[in-house]
Amino acid sequence: MASAGGGALSILEYLGGEDGNRCGYCKSESGNISHGMWAHSLTVQDYQDLIDRGWRRSGKYVYKPLMCQTCCPQYTIRLAALNFEPSKSHKKVLKKVWKFLETGKVTHSTSDGSVGEPMDSQADSPISCNISMREKSELSGDELKPLSAELEESEKEPGEKQIEPQGDSSSAGRKADCLQSANVEAFNHSAPKPGIGADANKPPCRKAKDIRKERRLQKLLLQQSETSGGPQDAPVTSKPKANCGKSLEEFISGSRPEAAAHNLEVRLVRSSPPSSQFKASFQESYQVYKRYQMTIHQDPPDKPSISQFSRFLCDSPLEPETCPDGPSCGYGSFHQQYWLDGKIIAVGVIDILPHCVSSVYLYYDPDYSFLSPGVYSALREIEFTRDLHKKAADLCYYYMGFYIHTCPKMRYKGQYKPSYLLCPETYAWMSIENGVPLLERSKYSRLNSNAREGDKDVLTELGRVRILHKRTVMPYSIYKKRRKGPSDEATVKQYAGLVGQTCAERMVLYRA
């Protein structure tokens, strides 16, 4: 159905959904509470406005956590992509991938992406809410892409060594036993001497980190002395500029030698409606997804079926759209395929919207976990957002899904900076630095400290809500008079309040 202006029209069925479901984060059997809608079609602008009110899609199912009641509140998080600078751990991943492509050598460390990296598991969360009655579900897996556990190592200095397990667990255990017995033997042969305290003639012990800082400061003083022709009287207090190193674009798009060991190509293919490139690579992409689900999520072989894969990651309610001042690829739903030496090793599922690139999911070949594909793909998508901004000035954010402070493994998203959390009451964006202290005190927080500020798009005129009834679009004020049977005003009012006055007047709510 088209609107009067000839454009696409958003058509939704509101499913309610205040009954509790199993939570994929805390494993509560009925603590996950959310509202849900089935989207038959959805314009990119309407979906942009919905995610800016805390909604999120999985396939054609669109859901919004009931923040003040759900067991693990999920706060929409977005990154200001234009101001992003990669951290030390991000650069480690970029350099690791670069080295692998250039030389074929693999750098293994405890921070490599692995089956133990954090996941946004949505297998038993709002995705399944109310869909079974429509027989349109069987959704499983993560709602958003996994990022590797290496972010937990982000604050470690390069000079700090880490003990890594070698070989299998049994071998490691034997080595540990040998080491322990050697220590016991040494202890038995040498009695401890009484302590005499610190040697006053020697300088006090200092942390290696402090020593490194002092060396860097001395180096800066020396450089400044050489450039000015003499020693400086005043100490250097300013820190080196954070952006003096390589940019994200230089790490990703820098030139490589012709004789590189591997070739990586990232292809953007439209998934809905499916492009010819998407159709040609569908089977290969599905096989990567199946291996990922079976290895990373331990799904049985029959669970990640083609139909489930299609409903979860290929079907989308978003209507494709192009405009002169928009990106050349257009807006809508896409798969970003990572081709290594002619085969797909990872796929990032994304939505390109008027103001953002919204990350939906990532799946990858488990054989390439050592490349930390979760982190690498996120950095590629941030770089992709910045590239799209060159043509579409309003497109400047990277949405990472939900930030869940009650789940420690889900806090890694806050390490992509500068990030902002959506206030669940005013729908204003608040810096994560200001939001985290509030979430430390209470799992649910308003976040916006301005008590006088409220929802700027609050429902004010129920009669203007658009309804689709008996193949006719009409305002609720007319529908209410024509409807036969019990009143559904409470349901329509709840729906309109959740989507906001603007979307309620623009989208169409189907009523039987």
C-alpha positions in Angstrom: 0.0 0.0 0.0 1.3 3.5 -0.9 0.6 6.7 0.8 -1.2 9.6 -0.9 2.1 11.1 -1.8 3.2 8.0 -3.6 5.7 6.9 -1.0 5.9 3.8 1.2 3.6 3.5 4.2 4.4 1.9 7.5 1.9 -0.8 8.5 2.1 -2.4 11.9 0.1 -4.7 14.2 0.5 -4.0 17.9 0.9 -7.2 19.9 1.2 -5.8 23.4 3.3 -8.2 25.4 3.5 -7.3 29.1 3.7 -11.0 30.1 7.2 -12.0 31.2 9.5 -14.1 29.1 12.8 -15.8 29.7 15.8 -13.4 29.9 18.9 -14.3 27.8 21.1 -12.3 30.1 20.2 -13.2 33.8 18.4 -16.4 32.8 15.2 -15.4 34.7 12.3 -17.5 33.4 9.8 -14.7 33.3 11.6 -11.4 34.1 12.0 -10.1 30.6 9.1 -7.8 29.8 8.6 -5.8 26.6 6.0 -4.5 24.2 6.0 -5.8 20.6 4.7 -5.1 17.1 4.7 -7.0 13.9 5.9 -4.7 11.1 4.5 -5.5 7.7 6.3 -2.5 6.2 8.3 0.3 7.8 9.8 3.4 6.2 13.4 4.1 7.2 12.4 7.5 8.8 9.7 5.8 10.9 12.2 3.2 12.1 14.8 5.9 12.8 12.2 7.6 15.0 11.2 4.3 16.7 14.8 3.4 17.7 15.2 6.9 19.0 12.3 6.0 21.4 13.9 2.7 22.5 12.5 0.3 19.9 14.6 -2.3 18.1 13.9 -4.9 15.4 14.7 -8.5 15.0 13.5 -9.6 11.5 10.1 -8.1 11.1 9.4 -8.1 14.9 9.9 -4.7 16.6 10.1 -4.6 20.4 10.6 -2.1 23.2 11.7 -3.3 26.7 9.4 -2.1 29.5 12.3 -0.5 31.3 11.0 0.1 34.7 9.8 -3.6 35.1 12.1 -5.8 33.0 14.8 -7.7 34.9 17.7 -6.4 32.8 16.9 -2.8 31.5 18.2 -2.3 28.0 19.3 1.2 27.2 19.7 2.2 23.5 23.3 3.2 22.9 24.8 5.2 20.0 28.3 6.3 19.1 29.2 9.7 17.7 31.1 8.1 14.8 32.8 11.3 13.6 34.5 11.9 17.0 35.5 8.3 17.5 39.2 7.5 18.0 40.3 3.9 18.4 41.6 2.8 21.8 44.8 0.8 22.4 42.9 -2.5 22.3 41.1 -1.4 19.0 44.5 -0.6 17.5 45.8 -4.0 18.5 43.0 -5.7 16.6 43.5 -3.5 13.5 47.3 -4.2 13.6 46.7 -7.9 14.0 44.4 -8.1 11.0 46.8 -6.0 9.0 49.7 -8.3 9.8 47.7 -11.4 9.0 46.7 -9.9 5.6 50.2 -8.7 4.8 52.3 -11.6 6.0 49.9 -14.4 6.8 51.3 -14.5 10.4 48.9 -15.0 13.2 49.3 -13.2 16.5 47.7 -15.1 19.3 46.9 -13.6 22.7 44.4 -13.8 25.5 42.5 -10.9 23.8 41.8 -12.7 20.6 38.2 -13.2 19.7 37.0 -16.6 20.7 34.0 -18.5 21.7 34.2 -16.9 25.1 33.7 -13.4 23.8 30.6 -11.5 25.1 27.4 -12.0 23.3 24.1 -10.1 23.1 22.0 -13.3 23.5 18.4 -12.7 22.6 17.5 -16.3 22.1 14.9 -16.2 24.9 14.2 -12.5 25.2 11.5 -10.2 23.8 12.1 -11.5 20.3 10.0 -14.6 21.0 7.3 -12.5 22.7 3.8 -13.0 21.1 5.2 -14.3 17.8 4.4 -17.9 18.4 0.7 -17.2 18.1 1.4 -15.9 14.6 3.8 -18.8 13.8 6.4 -16.3 12.6 9.1 -17.0 15.1 11.9 -19.4 15.9 14.3 -16.6 16.3 17.5 -17.3 18.2 21.0 -16.0 18.7 22.3 -12.6 19.4 20.4 -9.3 18.9 23.6 -7.5 18.2 27.1 -8.4 17.2 29.5 -9.8 19.7 32.7 -7.9 20.5 35.6 -9.8 21.8 36.7 -10.1 25.4 39.9 -8.2 24.5 38.2 -5.0 25.6 38.7 -6.1 29.2 42.4 -5.8 28.4 42.2 -2.3 27.1 43.8 -0.6 30.0 46.9 -2.9 30.1 50.2 -1.2 29.0 52.1 -2.8 26.1 55.0 -3.7 28.4 52.9 -5.6 30.9 53.3 -9.3 30.1 50.4 -11.8 30.6 50.7 -15.5 31.4 48.9 -17.4 28.7 48.0 -21.1 28.9 50.1 -23.3 26.6 48.8 -26.5 25.1 45.7 -28.3 26.5 44.3 -28.0 29.9 45.8 -31.3 31.1 49.3 -30.2 30.1 48.8 -26.9 31.8 47.7 -28.7 34.9 50.8 -30.9 34.9 53.0 -27.9 34.5 51.3 -26.2 37.4 51.7 -29.2 39.6 55.4 -29.4 38.8 55.9 -25.8 39.5 54.0 -26.1 42.8 56.1 -29.1 43.9 59.3 -27.3 43.0 58.3 -24.3 45.1 57.5 -26.6 48.1 60.8 -28.3 47.7 62.7 -25.0 47.6 60.7 -23.9 50.7 61.7 -27.0 52.6 65.4 -26.6 51.8 65.7 -22.9 52.8 64.3 -21.5 56.0 63.1 -18.0 55.7 65.3 -15.2 57.1 63.9 -12.6 59.4 63.0 -9.4 57.6 65.0 -6.2 58.2 62.7 -3.8 56.3 63.4 -1.7 53.3 67.0 -0.6 52.6 67.1 3.1 53.4 70.1 3.6 51.1 68.2 2.5 48.1 65.4 4.4 46.3 61.9 3.2 47.0 60.2 0.7 44.6 58.2 2.3 41.8 55.6 1.0 39.5 56.7 0.2 35.9 53.8 2.3 34.6 55.1 5.4 36.5 58.6 4.8 35.2 57.3 4.6 31.6 55.4 7.9 32.1 58.5 9.6 33.4 60.6 8.3 30.4 58.0 9.7 28.0 58.0 13.1 29.8 61.9 13.1 29.6 61.7 12.3 25.9 59.3 15.1 25.3 61.5 17.6 27.2 64.5 16.5 25.2 62.7 16.9 21.9 61.5 20.3 22.9 65.0 21.3 24.0 66.4 20.2 20.6 63.8 22.1 18.6 64.2 25.4 20.6 68.0 25.3 20.9 68.2 25.0 24.7 66.7 23.5 27.8 63.3 24.5 28.9 62.7 26.2 32.2 59.0 25.3 32.5 58.0 21.6 32.7 55.8 20.1 29.9 52.4 19.6 31.4 50.3 19.0 28.2 49.7 15.5 27.0 50.6 14.4 23.5 47.6 14.8 21.2 45.5 11.7 21.0 45.1 11.9 17.3 48.8 12.2 16.4 48.8 8.5 15.4 47.1 6.7 12.5 43.4 7.4 12.0 40.8 4.7 11.8 40.7 5.1 8.0 44.5 4.8 7.7 44.5 1.6 9.6 41.7 0.1 7.5 42.3 1.5 4.0 46.1 2.0 4.0 48.1 0.6 1.0 49.4 -2.9 1.1 52.2 -4.5 -0.9 51.2 -6.3 -4.1 52.6 -9.5 -2.7 50.3 -9.6 0.4 49.6 -13.0 1.8 45.8 -12.6 1.9 43.2 -10.4 0.2 40.2 -9.1 2.2 37.3 -7.5 0.4 34.1 -6.1 2.1 31.0 -6.2 -0.1 27.8 -4.4 0.7 24.8 -6.3 -0.6 21.1 -5.3 -0.2 19.3 -8.1 1.7 15.7 -6.8 1.5 14.5 -6.8 -1.2 17.3 -9.3 -2.1 19.8 -8.1 -4.7 21.3 -10.4 -7.3 24.6 -10.4 -5.4 22.8 -11.4 -2.2 20.9 -14.3 -3.9 24.2 -15.5 -5.5 25.9 -15.7 -2.2 23.0 -16.8 0.0 23.9 -20.5 0.4 27.6 -19.7 1.3 26.5 -17.0 3.7 24.0 -19.3 5.4 26.6 -22.1 5.9 28.8 -19.5 7.7 25.8 -18.6 9.9 25.0 -22.3 10.6 28.6 -23.0 11.7 28.6 -19.9 13.8 25.4 -20.8 15.7 26.5 -24.5 16.2 30.0 -23.6 17.4 29.5 -20.3 19.3 25.9 -20.9 20.6 26.0 -24.7 20.7 22.8 -24.9 18.7 21.8 -28.4 17.5 22.2 -28.9 13.7 18.5 -28.6 13.0 18.0 -25.3 14.8 19.8 -22.9 12.4 17.6 -23.8 9.5 17.4 -21.8 6.2 13.9 -20.6 7.1 15.0 -19.5 10.6 18.1 -17.7 9.1 15.9 -15.9 6.5 13.3 -14.8 9.1 15.9 -13.7 11.6 18.6 -11.9 9.4 17.3 -11.6 5.9 13.6 -10.6 6.1 13.2 -6.9 7.0 10.2 -4.6 7.1 12.3 -1.6 6.0 11.3 -0.2 2.6 14.3 0.6 0.4 14.7 4.3 -0.3 17.1 6.5 -2.3 17.4 10.3 -2.4 19.7 12.8 -4.2 21.4 13.9 -1.0 21.6 10.4 0.5 24.2 7.6 0.3 24.7 6.1 -3.2 23.7 2.6 -1.8 20.4 4.0 -0.6 18.7 3.4 2.8 17.3 0.1 4.1 18.7 -3.4 5.2 22.0 -4.8 4.0 24.6 -7.5 4.6 28.2 -6.5 4.8 30.1 -9.5 3.6 33.8 -10.1 4.5 35.4 -12.1 1.7 38.9 -13.5 2.4 40.7 -14.9 -0.6 37.4 -15.5 -2.4 35.3 -17.0 0.4 32.9 -15.5 3.0 34.3 -15.5 6.5 32.0 -13.1 8.3 28.8 -11.1 7.7 27.6 -8.0 9.4 23.9 -7.4 9.3 23.1 -3.6 9.3 20.4 -1.1 8.6 21.3 2.2 6.9 18.9 4.9 8.2 18.6 8.7 7.8 20.8 9.5 10.8 22.8 6.3 11.5 24.1 2.9 10.6 22.3 0.5 13.0 24.1 -2.8 13.8 21.8 -5.8 13.9 24.0 -8.9 14.1 27.3 -10.4 13.2 28.1 -14.0 12.4 31.4 -15.4 11.3 33.4 -18.6 10.5 34.6 -19.8 13.9 38.0 -20.8 12.3 38.8 -17.1 12.1 38.0 -16.2 15.7 41.7 -15.4 16.1 41.1 -12.2 14.1 38.7 -10.9 16.6 35.9 -10.4 14.0 33.5 -8.9 16.5 35.8 -5.9 17.2 37.1 -5.6 13.7 33.7 -5.6 12.1 32.5 -2.9 14.6 35.5 -0.7 13.6 34.8 -1.3 9.9 31.1 -0.3 10.4 32.2 2.9 12.3 34.5 3.7 9.4 31.6 2.9 7.0 29.4 5.3 8.9 31.9 8.1 8.5 32.3 7.4 4.8 28.5 7.6 4.3 28.5 10.9 6.1 30.5 12.4 3.3 27.4 12.2 1.1 24.6 12.2 3.7 25.4 15.0 6.2 22.8 13.9 8.7 24.1 10.3 8.8 26.7 10.5 11.6 25.9 8.0 14.3 26.6 4.3 14.8 23.9 2.5 16.8 25.2 -0.5 18.8 21.8 -1.8 20.0 21.3 -2.0 23.7 23.7 -1.3 26.6 22.8 -3.6 29.6 24.6 -2.5 32.7 23.3 -5.3 34.8 25.1 -7.8 32.6 28.9 -7.2 33.0 29.7 -8.9 29.6 27.5 -6.3 27.9 29.3 -3.3 29.2 31.9 -3.4 26.5 29.8 -1.2 24.2 30.6 1.7 26.6 34.3 1.5 25.6 33.5 2.9 22.2 33.6 6.6 22.8 32.0 9.1 22.7 28.8 7.1 23.4 25.4 8.2 24.6 22.5 6.4 26.3 18.8 7.1 25.6 16.8 8.3 28.6 13.8 6.0 28.9 11.5 8.8 30.0 12.4 11.9 28.0 14.1 10.2 25.1 17.0 12.6 25.3 20.6 11.4 24.7 22.9 11.5 27.8 26.6 10.8 27.8 27.5 7.4 29.1 30.0 8.9 31.6 27.1 10.6 33.3 24.8 7.6 33.0 26.9 4.8 34.4 27.1 6.2 38.0 23.3 6.4 38.0 23.1 2.8 36.8 25.6 1.7 39.5 23.0 2.9 42.1 19.9 1.5 40.4 19.5 -0.8 37.4 16.7 1.5 36.2 17.3 5.2 35.9 15.7 8.2 34.2 19.3 9.3 33.2 18.1 12.8 32.4 18.7 14.9 35.5 16.5 17.8 34.3 13.3 17.0 36.3 11.3 19.6 34.3 12.1 18.0 30.9 9.6 15.4 29.6 8.8 13.5 26.5 8.7 16.1 23.7 6.6 13.7 21.5 4.1 12.6 24.1 0.7 11.5 22.9 -1.7 14.5 23.0 -4.4 13.8 20.4 -5.6 10.2 20.3 -8.1 11.0 17.6 -5.4 11.7 15.1 -3.8 8.2 15.3 -4.0 6.5 11.9 -5.9 3.2 11.7 -6.2 0.7 8.9 -9.6 -0.9 9.1 -11.3 -2.9 6.4 -8.7 -1.9 3.8 -9.3 1.8 4.6 -7.0 4.2 6.3 -8.7 6.6 8.7 -8.1 8.6 11.9 -8.9 7.0 15.1 -11.8 9.4 15.7 -13.6 8.0 12.7 -12.6 4.4 13.3 -14.0 4.6 16.8 -17.5 5.5 15.5 -17.4 2.7 12.9 -16.1 -0.1 15.0 -18.4 -2.7 16.2 -17.9 -4.7 19.4 -16.0 -3.9 22.6 -13.8 -0.8 22.7 -10.1 -1.1 22.0 -9.3 2.4 23.0 -6.9 1.3 25.8 -4.8 -0.8 23.3 -4.7 2.0 20.7 -3.7 4.5 23.4 -1.0 2.3 24.7 0.5 1.8 21.2 0.3 5.5 20.4 2.0 6.5 23.7 4.9 4.1 23.0 5.6 5.2 19.5 4.9 8.9 20.1 2.5 11.4 18.5 4.6 11.9 15.4 4.8 8.2 14.4 1.3 7.5 15.5 0.0 10.1 13.0 2.4 8.9 10.2 2.3 5.1 10.6 -0.8 3.0 10.2 -2.0 0.6 12.9 -3.9 -2.4 11.6 -7.1 -3.2 13.4 -9.3 -6.1 12.4 
